[in-house]
Amino acid sequence: MTFFEELQWRGLVKDVAGEDIADKLNNEKITFYWGTDPTADSLHLGHYSSLVTAKRLANYGHHPILLCGGATGLIGDPRPTAEREIITKEKLQENLEGIRKQVIQIFDGKAEVVNNYDWFQGYEFTDVLRDVGKYITVNYMLDKDIIKRRLETGITFAEFAYTLIQGYDFLWLYENKNCIMQVEGSDQWGNITTGIDLIKKKLGKDVYAFTMPLVVDKYGHKFGKSEGNALWLDEEKTSSYELYQYLLNVDDEVVIDYIKIFTFLSVSEIQELEKRHQAQPELREAQKALAREIITDLHGEESYLEAVKISESLFSGDIQSFTGKDIEVAFKGLTPFTISQDKNLVDLLVEGGICSSKREAREFITNSSITLNGEKVTDLDYVLTKDKCIDGKYIVVRRGKKKYFIGIYQ
């Protein structure tokens, strides 16, 4: 299996430009680029399919350029339904720095990171019209899928012209960085072809590109979305434990496809893992492998092992081994209640909103349905004191088998 054939086997190739693209990728060392606009201060898990593909090319010996769109981000790539909200230059710069740090970390400092604002700053509008606009017809732009979809509801000239800016990016990188290939998600095909055509018309040169299919779950929802929220690559915004929980619950029908796309496991390793998964899917070995590979690549082995520890401890009810940091990570989504002084357990359960009345609290306690920091408490006279809290601060209350509450002793 050649390198390009492996990309196809992994499901990483959808649209292709350049008849001899396979030969280029298999036998030469080329410069390619992938770009994103800094609409947030972190990339999310949906971006990771593109990043990991770029890293796969880099590991094979190709030179990656990761473009952060300081210029294109000021306009915003047209969306199918409505115009993007304009963000300030200050916020854009903050976002760009956040993404730059992530890219450098993911690529171990081996990726070249550029900002298209560097070549658009001071570029006269009339020069853009002469250097780019003269080569791209309005008819050509109107034929772009995303623009056609917005014509009925309306599209601003800024969004309409976005494809010209991205097209010029490819031209600039070709002329200044010897970049001959663009690699993006399939939603960028229209913008990619603008760059290809601009280089052909202006310079008479052929360049290359391929896109990756949009990664979705079995219901067609975008990968990396959890209850409507993005799962961020920034560990401070989305912990390794949260990523672990999401990946551990990936559906059996798509997990092997995800492993092909998102991991660097070899073809033979994946095929063997698929056999074991099909034989015993209840072991979730494939999901665990997916989580291990992604989290280790993003945050390191230590963060991955910590996520596993927290997950297994919660499953077994072993909260006693937790640190205060573990509690903050594991129960990030819970709103804690405060404890201002030593408190009788019955009063604690009522005041913390864990039980609706003292009668109900006593019933839960006597029925062995209340645990504090992993230990069952059946004593109605039990008093919670500061020294019984984890790190002298946290108390984890479990009611029944799965209902958790967090108290903070202040």
C-alpha positions as CSV (number, residue, x, y, z in Angstrom):
1,M,0.0,0.0,0.0
2,T,1.5,3.4,-1.0
3,F,1.2,6.4,1.2
4,F,-1.6,7.9,-0.9
5,E,-3.4,4.6,-1.0
6,E,-3.2,4.5,2.8
7,L,-4.7,8.0,2.9
8,Q,-7.6,6.7,0.8
9,W,-7.9,3.6,3.0
10,R,-8.2,5.8,6.0
11,G,-11.0,7.7,4.4
12,L,-9.0,11.0,4.2
13,V,-9.5,11.8,0.5
14,K,-12.6,13.2,-1.0
15,D,-12.0,15.9,-3.7
16,V,-8.7,15.9,-5.6
17,A,-7.0,18.4,-7.9
18,G,-3.9,17.3,-9.9
19,E,-3.8,14.1,-12.0
20,D,-0.4,13.1,-10.6
21,I,-1.1,14.0,-7.0
22,A,-0.5,10.4,-5.8
23,D,3.0,10.4,-7.4
24,K,3.8,13.8,-5.8
25,L,2.8,12.6,-2.3
26,N,4.3,9.1,-2.7
27,N,7.7,10.0,-4.2
28,E,8.5,13.7,-3.6
29,K,8.9,15.9,-0.5
30,I,6.6,18.9,-1.1
31,T,5.4,21.9,0.8
32,F,1.7,22.0,1.5
33,Y,-0.6,24.2,3.7
34,W,-3.7,23.9,5.8
35,G,-5.5,27.0,7.0
36,T,-8.1,28.1,9.6
37,D,-9.6,31.5,10.7
38,P,-9.0,32.4,14.4
39,T,-12.7,32.7,15.3
40,A,-11.9,31.4,18.8
41,D,-8.8,31.2,21.0
42,S,-8.7,27.5,20.6
43,L,-9.2,24.9,17.9
44,H,-11.8,22.2,18.6
45,L,-11.9,18.5,18.1
46,G,-13.6,19.0,14.7
47,H,-10.4,20.7,13.5
48,Y,-8.3,17.8,14.6
49,S,-9.1,15.6,11.6
50,S,-7.4,18.2,9.4
51,L,-4.5,18.7,11.8
52,V,-3.8,15.1,12.2
53,T,-3.9,14.6,8.4
54,A,-1.4,17.5,8.1
55,K,0.7,15.8,10.8
56,R,0.5,12.5,8.9
57,L,1.9,14.2,5.8
58,A,4.6,15.9,7.9
59,N,5.6,12.5,9.4
60,Y,6.0,11.2,5.9
61,G,8.5,14.0,5.1
62,H,6.4,16.7,3.6
63,H,6.7,20.3,4.9
64,P,3.6,21.7,6.6
65,I,2.6,25.3,6.6
66,L,-0.3,26.1,9.0
67,L,-2.0,29.3,8.1
68,C,-3.9,31.3,10.7
69,G,-6.2,33.7,8.9
70,G,-5.5,37.1,10.5
71,A,-6.8,38.7,7.4
72,T,-9.6,36.3,6.4
73,G,-10.7,36.2,10.0
74,L,-11.5,39.9,9.8
75,I,-14.1,39.0,7.1
76,G,-15.3,35.5,8.0
77,D,-15.9,32.6,5.7
78,P,-19.5,32.6,4.4
79,R,-21.8,30.3,6.4
80,P,-24.7,28.5,4.7
81,T,-27.3,30.4,6.7
82,A,-26.1,33.8,7.9
83,E,-23.2,36.2,8.0
84,R,-20.6,35.6,10.7
85,E,-20.3,38.2,13.5
86,I,-17.4,40.5,13.0
87,I,-14.8,40.2,15.8
88,T,-12.4,43.0,16.9
89,K,-8.8,43.0,15.7
90,E,-7.7,42.8,19.4
91,K,-9.7,39.6,19.9
92,L,-8.6,38.2,16.6
93,Q,-4.9,38.6,17.7
94,E,-5.6,36.9,21.0
95,N,-7.3,34.0,19.2
96,L,-4.5,33.8,16.7
97,E,-1.9,33.5,19.5
98,G,-3.9,30.7,21.2
99,I,-4.1,28.7,18.0
100,R,-0.5,29.3,17.2
101,K,0.6,27.8,20.5
102,Q,-1.6,24.7,20.0
103,V,-0.3,24.1,16.5
104,I,3.3,24.3,17.6
105,Q,2.6,21.9,20.5
106,I,0.8,19.4,18.3
107,F,3.5,19.4,15.7
108,D,6.3,19.4,18.2
109,G,7.6,22.7,16.9
110,K,8.1,21.3,13.4
111,A,5.3,23.1,11.6
112,E,5.7,26.6,10.0
113,V,2.9,28.9,11.2
114,V,2.1,31.9,9.1
115,N,-0.5,34.7,9.3
116,N,-2.1,36.0,6.0
117,Y,-2.5,39.4,7.6
118,D,1.3,39.7,7.1
119,W,0.9,39.9,3.4
120,F,-2.4,41.7,3.2
121,Q,-1.4,44.5,5.6
122,G,-0.9,47.5,3.5
123,Y,-2.0,45.8,0.3
124,E,-3.9,48.4,-1.6
125,F,-7.6,47.6,-2.6
126,T,-6.9,48.6,-6.2
127,D,-3.9,46.3,-6.3
128,V,-6.2,43.4,-5.1
129,L,-8.6,44.2,-7.9
130,R,-5.7,44.3,-10.4
131,D,-3.8,41.3,-9.1
132,V,-6.7,39.0,-8.2
133,G,-10.0,40.4,-9.4
134,K,-8.9,40.7,-13.0
135,Y,-8.4,36.9,-13.2
136,I,-11.6,35.7,-11.5
137,T,-15.0,36.4,-13.1
138,V,-18.2,37.2,-11.2
139,N,-19.9,34.3,-13.1
140,Y,-17.2,32.0,-11.7
141,M,-17.8,33.2,-8.1
142,L,-21.6,33.0,-8.4
143,D,-21.2,29.3,-9.3
144,K,-19.6,28.6,-5.9
145,D,-22.0,26.4,-3.9
146,I,-21.9,28.4,-0.7
147,I,-22.5,31.7,-2.6
148,K,-25.4,30.2,-4.6
149,R,-27.0,29.1,-1.3
150,R,-26.8,32.6,0.1
151,L,-28.1,34.5,-2.8
152,E,-31.8,34.2,-1.8
153,T,-31.2,35.4,1.8
154,G,-28.5,37.9,0.8
155,I,-24.7,38.0,1.0
156,T,-22.5,41.0,1.7
157,F,-19.7,42.0,-0.7
158,A,-17.2,41.2,2.0
159,E,-18.3,37.6,2.2
160,F,-18.7,37.4,-1.5
161,A,-15.1,38.4,-2.0
162,Y,-13.8,36.0,0.7
163,T,-12.9,33.4,-1.8
164,L,-10.6,35.9,-3.6
165,I,-8.6,36.5,-0.4
166,Q,-8.2,32.7,0.2
167,G,-7.3,32.2,-3.4
168,Y,-4.6,34.9,-3.1
169,D,-3.2,33.1,0.0
170,F,-2.4,30.0,-2.2
171,L,-0.8,32.3,-4.8
172,W,1.3,34.1,-2.2
173,L,2.4,30.8,-0.6
174,Y,3.2,29.3,-4.0
175,E,5.4,32.3,-5.0
176,N,7.1,32.9,-1.6
177,K,7.1,29.5,0.1
178,N,7.1,27.1,-2.9
179,C,3.9,25.7,-1.5
180,I,2.3,23.5,-4.2
181,M,-0.6,21.8,-2.4
182,Q,-3.5,22.8,-0.2
183,V,-5.2,20.3,2.2
184,E,-8.5,21.2,3.8
185,G,-11.9,19.9,4.9
186,S,-14.3,19.3,2.1
187,D,-16.3,22.5,2.9
188,Q,-13.4,24.5,1.6
189,W,-13.3,23.0,-1.9
190,G,-14.8,26.1,-3.5
191,N,-12.1,28.4,-2.0
192,I,-9.4,25.9,-2.8
193,T,-10.3,25.9,-6.5
194,T,-10.2,29.7,-6.6
195,G,-6.5,29.5,-5.6
196,I,-5.8,26.8,-8.1
197,D,-7.4,28.7,-10.9
198,L,-5.7,32.0,-10.0
199,I,-2.3,30.4,-10.0
200,K,-3.0,28.7,-13.4
201,K,-4.4,31.9,-15.0
202,K,-1.8,34.3,-13.6
203,L,1.4,32.1,-13.6
204,G,0.5,29.3,-16.0
205,K,1.4,26.8,-13.2
206,D,-0.4,23.7,-12.0
207,V,-0.8,23.1,-8.3
208,Y,-2.5,20.4,-6.2
209,A,-5.1,19.9,-3.5
210,F,-7.2,17.3,-1.8
211,T,-10.0,17.6,0.7
212,M,-11.0,15.4,3.6
213,P,-14.7,14.3,4.1
214,L,-16.6,16.0,6.9
215,V,-16.3,13.6,10.0
216,V,-19.7,12.9,11.5
217,D,-21.3,10.4,13.8
218,K,-23.9,7.8,12.7
219,Y,-26.6,10.4,13.0
220,G,-24.8,12.9,10.8
221,H,-23.8,15.2,13.7
222,K,-20.4,16.8,13.4
223,F,-17.6,15.0,15.3
224,G,-16.4,16.8,18.4
225,K,-19.8,18.2,19.4
226,S,-21.1,17.4,22.8
227,E,-24.6,18.5,23.6
228,G,-24.2,21.5,21.3
229,N,-20.8,22.5,22.6
230,A,-17.5,22.2,21.0
231,L,-14.8,20.0,22.6
232,W,-11.8,22.3,22.6
233,L,-8.2,21.2,22.1
234,D,-7.2,23.6,24.9
235,E,-7.0,21.4,28.0
236,E,-8.1,24.4,30.2
237,K,-11.3,24.7,28.2
238,T,-12.0,20.9,27.8
239,S,-10.2,18.6,30.1
240,S,-8.6,15.3,29.1
241,Y,-11.3,13.6,31.2
242,E,-14.1,15.3,29.2
243,L,-12.4,14.2,26.0
244,Y,-12.0,10.7,27.4
245,Q,-15.7,10.4,28.3
246,Y,-16.8,11.6,24.8
247,L,-14.4,9.2,23.0
248,L,-15.3,6.3,25.3
249,N,-18.9,6.7,24.2
250,V,-18.3,6.9,20.5
251,D,-20.8,4.5,18.7
252,D,-19.6,1.1,17.7
253,E,-20.6,1.7,14.1
254,V,-18.1,4.5,13.5
255,V,-15.3,3.9,16.0
256,I,-13.0,2.0,13.6
257,D,-13.5,4.7,11.0
258,Y,-12.5,7.3,13.6
259,I,-9.4,5.3,14.5
260,K,-8.4,5.3,10.8
261,I,-8.8,9.0,10.6
262,F,-7.5,10.3,14.0
263,T,-4.7,7.9,15.0
264,F,-1.3,6.9,13.9
265,L,-1.8,3.2,14.5
266,S,-0.6,1.2,11.6
267,V,-2.9,-0.5,9.1
268,S,-2.2,-3.9,10.6
269,E,-2.7,-2.7,14.1
270,I,-6.1,-1.2,13.1
271,Q,-7.1,-4.4,11.3
272,E,-6.3,-6.5,14.4
273,L,-8.1,-4.1,16.7
274,E,-11.2,-4.2,14.4
275,K,-11.3,-8.0,14.7
276,R,-11.2,-7.9,18.5
277,H,-13.8,-5.1,18.5
278,Q,-16.2,-7.0,16.3
279,A,-15.8,-10.1,18.5
280,Q,-16.3,-8.3,21.8
281,P,-17.7,-4.8,21.3
282,E,-18.9,-4.6,24.9
283,L,-15.2,-4.3,26.0
284,R,-15.0,-1.0,24.2
285,E,-11.4,-1.7,23.4
286,A,-11.6,0.3,20.2
287,Q,-13.0,3.3,22.0
288,K,-10.3,3.1,24.6
289,A,-7.6,3.0,21.9
290,L,-9.2,6.0,20.2
291,A,-9.2,8.0,23.4
292,R,-5.6,6.9,24.3
293,E,-4.2,7.9,20.9
294,I,-6.0,11.3,20.6
295,I,-5.5,12.5,24.2
296,T,-1.8,11.4,24.3
297,D,-1.2,13.2,21.0
298,L,-2.9,16.4,22.2
299,H,-2.0,16.5,25.9
300,G,0.6,13.8,26.6
301,E,0.5,10.4,28.3
302,E,0.3,11.8,31.8
303,S,-2.9,13.7,31.1
304,Y,-4.3,10.6,29.4
305,L,-3.5,8.3,32.4
306,E,-5.1,10.9,34.8
307,A,-8.3,10.9,32.7
308,V,-8.4,7.1,32.9
309,K,-7.8,7.2,36.7
310,I,-10.6,9.6,37.3
311,S,-13.0,7.7,35.0
312,E,-12.2,4.3,36.6
313,S,-12.4,5.8,40.2
314,L,-15.8,7.3,39.5
315,F,-17.1,4.0,38.0
316,S,-15.9,2.1,41.1
317,G,-17.0,4.8,43.5
318,D,-13.4,5.2,44.8
319,I,-13.5,9.0,45.4
320,Q,-11.1,8.7,48.4
321,S,-8.1,8.7,46.1
322,F,-9.2,12.0,44.4
323,T,-7.4,15.3,44.9
324,G,-9.2,18.6,44.8
325,K,-8.0,19.1,41.2
326,D,-9.5,15.7,40.3
327,I,-12.8,16.7,41.7
328,E,-12.8,20.0,39.8
329,V,-12.1,18.1,36.6
330,A,-14.5,15.2,37.1
331,F,-17.4,17.4,38.2
332,K,-16.8,20.5,36.1
333,G,-20.4,20.8,35.0
334,L,-21.9,20.7,38.5
335,T,-22.7,23.9,40.4
336,P,-21.4,23.4,43.9
337,F,-23.2,24.3,47.1
338,T,-21.4,26.0,49.9
339,I,-20.8,24.8,53.5
340,S,-20.1,27.6,55.9
341,Q,-19.6,25.5,59.1
342,D,-19.7,22.0,60.5
343,K,-23.0,20.5,59.6
344,N,-25.2,17.6,60.6
345,L,-25.7,15.3,57.5
346,V,-29.5,15.6,57.5
347,D,-29.2,19.4,57.4
348,L,-26.5,19.3,54.8
349,L,-28.6,17.2,52.4
350,V,-31.5,19.6,52.7
351,E,-29.5,22.8,52.5
352,G,-27.4,21.5,49.6
353,G,-30.5,20.7,47.6
354,I,-29.7,17.0,47.6
355,C,-33.0,16.1,49.4
356,S,-36.3,18.0,49.5
357,S,-36.9,17.5,53.2
358,K,-35.4,16.2,56.4
359,R,-37.7,13.2,56.3
360,E,-36.5,12.4,52.8
361,A,-32.9,12.9,53.9
362,R,-33.3,10.5,56.8
363,E,-34.8,7.9,54.5
364,F,-31.9,8.1,52.1
365,I,-29.4,7.8,54.9
366,T,-31.0,4.8,56.6
367,N,-31.4,3.1,53.3
368,S,-27.6,3.3,52.7
369,S,-28.2,5.6,49.6
370,I,-25.8,8.4,50.6
371,T,-22.0,8.3,50.2
372,L,-19.6,11.1,51.2
373,N,-16.3,11.1,49.3
374,G,-16.9,7.4,48.4
375,E,-17.9,6.1,51.8
376,K,-21.5,5.1,52.7
377,V,-22.9,7.0,55.7
378,T,-25.8,5.5,57.6
379,D,-25.5,7.5,60.9
380,L,-28.2,10.1,61.2
381,D,-26.1,11.9,63.7
382,Y,-23.1,12.2,61.4
383,V,-21.5,15.7,61.4
384,L,-19.4,16.9,58.4
385,T,-16.3,18.8,59.5
386,K,-13.6,20.5,57.5
387,D,-11.0,17.8,58.2
388,K,-13.3,15.2,56.6
389,C,-13.3,17.2,53.3
390,I,-10.8,16.4,50.5
391,D,-8.0,19.0,50.6
392,G,-10.0,20.4,53.5
393,K,-12.4,21.9,51.0
394,Y,-14.4,19.4,48.8
395,I,-17.1,17.0,49.7
396,V,-18.5,14.7,47.0
397,V,-22.1,13.5,47.8
398,R,-23.6,10.7,45.9
399,R,-27.3,10.0,46.2
400,G,-28.3,6.6,44.9
401,K,-26.1,5.1,42.2
402,K,-25.3,8.0,39.9
403,K,-26.6,11.3,41.2
404,Y,-23.6,13.5,42.3
405,F,-23.4,16.8,44.2
406,I,-20.4,18.8,45.2
407,G,-20.0,20.8,48.4
408,I,-17.3,23.4,49.1
409,Y,-16.4,24.1,52.7
410,Q,-15.6,27.8,53.0
